[in-house]
Amino acid sequence: MANGLRVVARIKAKQDKIEEVKRLLSGLIEPTRKESGCVSYELLQNCQDPTDFTFIEEWTSDAALSEHFETKHFKNAQPHLPELTAEESDIRTYTVIG
């Protein structure tokens, strides 16, 4: 796919909340992959820093990503992040240029 939207979303867990963050974020994978505009959705955990989680996402459009933010599973997870994370999530969106 030459076009579309890519997202890199980094979530930094508190040291004592790693497993809780992993469970919460893992729960987003299956329902998100079923969304109509989702091309791919992967959750990574940093090998050197287990508090560092990153989603690598591919969406068909900005509209598809906006719809993702309105889904029940996303909205249910959001309120739990502040108590489990060490900093605000870093969400970056990209378009493919080559």
KELO-752945 format. One record per residue (C-alpha): residue number from 0; residue in three letters; x, y negated, z. Coordinates in Angstrom, 1 decimal, decimal comma. Example, Ala and Ser with C-alpha at 12.3 -4.5 7.8 and 13.67 -1.06 7.14 Angstrom:
# KELO-752945
+-------+------+--------+--------+--------+
! kekol ! nuvo !     c1 !     c2 !     c3 !
+-------+------+--------+--------+--------+
!     0 !  ALA !   12,3 !    4,5 !    7,8 !
!     1 !  SER !   13,7 !    1,1 !    7,1 !
+-------+------+--------+--------+--------+
***
This chain:
# KELO-752945
+-------+------+--------+--------+--------+
! kekol ! nuvo !     c1 !     c2 !     c3 !
+-------+------+--------+--------+--------+
!     0 !  MET !    0,0 !    0,0 !    0,0 !
!     1 !  ALA !    1,7 !   -3,2 !   -1,2 !
!     2 !  ASN !   -0,6 !   -5,6 !    0,6 !
!     3 !  GLY !   -2,6 !   -5,7 !    3,8 !
!     4 !  LEU !   -1,6 !   -6,7 !    7,3 !
!     5 !  ARG !    1,0 !   -5,3 !    9,7 !
!     6 !  VAL !    0,9 !   -5,8 !   13,4 !
!     7 !  VAL !    3,6 !   -5,3 !   16,0 !
!     8 !  ALA !    2,2 !   -5,5 !   19,5 !
!     9 !  ARG !    4,6 !   -5,2 !   22,4 !
!    10 !  ILE !    3,3 !   -4,4 !   25,9 !
!    11 !  LYS !    5,7 !   -4,5 !   28,9 !
!    12 !  ALA !    4,5 !   -2,3 !   31,8 !
!    13 !  LYS !    5,3 !   -3,0 !   35,4 !
!    14 !  GLN !    8,0 !   -0,5 !   36,6 !
!    15 !  ASP !    5,5 !    1,3 !   38,9 !
!    16 !  LYS !    2,7 !    1,3 !   36,4 !
!    17 !  ILE !    4,3 !    3,1 !   33,4 !
!    18 !  GLU !    2,1 !    6,2 !   33,4 !
!    19 !  GLU !   -1,1 !    4,1 !   33,9 !
!    20 !  VAL !   -0,2 !    1,9 !   30,9 !
!    21 !  LYS !    0,7 !    4,9 !   28,8 !
!    22 !  ARG !   -2,8 !    6,5 !   29,6 !
!    23 !  LEU !   -4,6 !    3,2 !   28,9 !
!    24 !  LEU !   -2,9 !    2,5 !   25,6 !
!    25 !  SER !   -3,0 !    6,2 !   24,5 !
!    26 !  GLY !   -6,8 !    6,0 !   24,9 !
!    27 !  LEU !   -6,9 !    3,4 !   22,2 !
!    28 !  ILE !   -5,3 !    5,5 !   19,5 !
!    29 !  GLU !   -8,0 !    7,9 !   18,4 !
!    30 !  PRO !  -10,9 !    5,5 !   18,3 !
!    31 !  THR !   -8,8 !    2,8 !   16,6 !
!    32 !  ARG !   -7,7 !    5,2 !   13,9 !
!    33 !  LYS !  -11,3 !    5,9 !   13,1 !
!    34 !  GLU !  -12,0 !    2,2 !   12,4 !
!    35 !  SER !  -12,8 !    1,5 !    8,8 !
!    36 !  GLY !  -10,0 !   -1,1 !    8,3 !
!    37 !  CYS !   -7,3 !    0,8 !   10,1 !
!    38 !  VAL !   -4,6 !    2,2 !    7,8 !
!    39 !  SER !   -2,2 !    3,4 !   10,5 !
!    40 !  TYR !   -1,9 !    2,9 !   14,3 !
!    41 !  GLU !    1,0 !    4,3 !   16,2 !
!    42 !  LEU !    2,1 !    3,8 !   19,9 !
!    43 !  LEU !    5,8 !    3,9 !   20,6 !
!    44 !  GLN !    7,6 !    4,0 !   23,9 !
!    45 !  ASN !   11,2 !    2,7 !   24,1 !
!    46 !  CYS !   13,7 !    5,5 !   24,8 !
!    47 !  GLN !   16,1 !    3,1 !   26,7 !
!    48 !  ASP !   13,3 !    1,2 !   28,6 !
!    49 !  PRO !   10,2 !    3,3 !   29,4 !
!    50 !  THR !    8,3 !    0,1 !   30,4 !
!    51 !  ASP !    8,4 !   -1,1 !   26,8 !
!    52 !  PHE !    5,4 !    0,1 !   24,7 !
!    53 !  THR !    4,9 !   -1,0 !   21,1 !
!    54 !  PHE !    2,0 !   -0,5 !   18,7 !
!    55 !  ILE !    2,9 !   -0,5 !   15,0 !
!    56 !  GLU !   -0,3 !   -1,1 !   13,1 !
!    57 !  GLU !   -1,4 !   -1,4 !    9,5 !
!    58 !  TRP !   -4,8 !   -3,0 !    8,6 !
!    59 !  THR !   -6,5 !   -3,6 !    5,3 !
!    60 !  SER !   -7,2 !   -7,3 !    6,1 !
!    61 !  ASP !   -7,4 !  -10,0 !    8,8 !
!    62 !  ALA !  -11,1 !   -9,3 !    9,0 !
!    63 !  ALA !  -10,4 !   -5,7 !    9,9 !
!    64 !  LEU !   -8,0 !   -6,7 !   12,7 !
!    65 !  SER !  -10,6 !   -9,2 !   14,0 !
!    66 !  GLU !  -13,2 !   -6,5 !   14,1 !
!    67 !  HIS !  -10,7 !   -4,3 !   16,0 !
!    68 !  PHE !  -10,5 !   -6,9 !   18,7 !
!    69 !  GLU !  -14,3 !   -6,8 !   19,1 !
!    70 !  THR !  -14,6 !   -3,0 !   19,5 !
!    71 !  LYS !  -15,8 !   -1,5 !   22,7 !
!    72 !  HIS !  -12,6 !    0,5 !   23,3 !
!    73 !  PHE !  -10,4 !   -2,5 !   22,9 !
!    74 !  LYS !  -12,6 !   -4,7 !   25,1 !
!    75 !  ASN !  -12,7 !   -2,1 !   27,8 !
!    76 !  ALA !   -8,9 !   -1,8 !   27,9 !
!    77 !  GLN !   -8,1 !   -5,5 !   27,9 !
!    78 !  PRO !   -9,2 !   -6,4 !   31,5 !
!    79 !  HIS !   -6,8 !   -3,8 !   32,9 !
!    80 !  LEU !   -3,7 !   -5,1 !   31,3 !
!    81 !  PRO !   -2,9 !   -8,0 !   33,6 !
!    82 !  GLU !   -2,7 !   -5,8 !   36,7 !
!    83 !  LEU !   -0,5 !   -3,2 !   34,9 !
!    84 !  THR !    1,8 !   -5,4 !   32,8 !
!    85 !  ALA !    4,9 !   -7,4 !   33,7 !
!    86 !  GLU !    4,2 !  -10,1 !   31,1 !
!    87 !  GLU !    1,7 !  -11,2 !   28,5 !
!    88 !  SER !    1,4 !   -8,9 !   25,5 !
!    89 !  ASP !    3,5 !  -10,1 !   22,5 !
!    90 !  ILE !    1,3 !   -9,6 !   19,4 !
!    91 !  ARG !    2,8 !  -10,5 !   16,0 !
!    92 !  THR !    1,0 !  -10,2 !   12,6 !
!    93 !  TYR !    2,9 !   -9,9 !    9,3 !
!    94 !  THR !    2,1 !   -9,8 !    5,6 !
!    95 !  VAL !    4,2 !   -7,6 !    3,3 !
!    96 !  ILE !    6,3 !   -9,6 !    0,9 !
!    97 !  GLY !    8,3 !   -6,8 !   -0,7 !
+-------+------+--------+--------+--------+
***
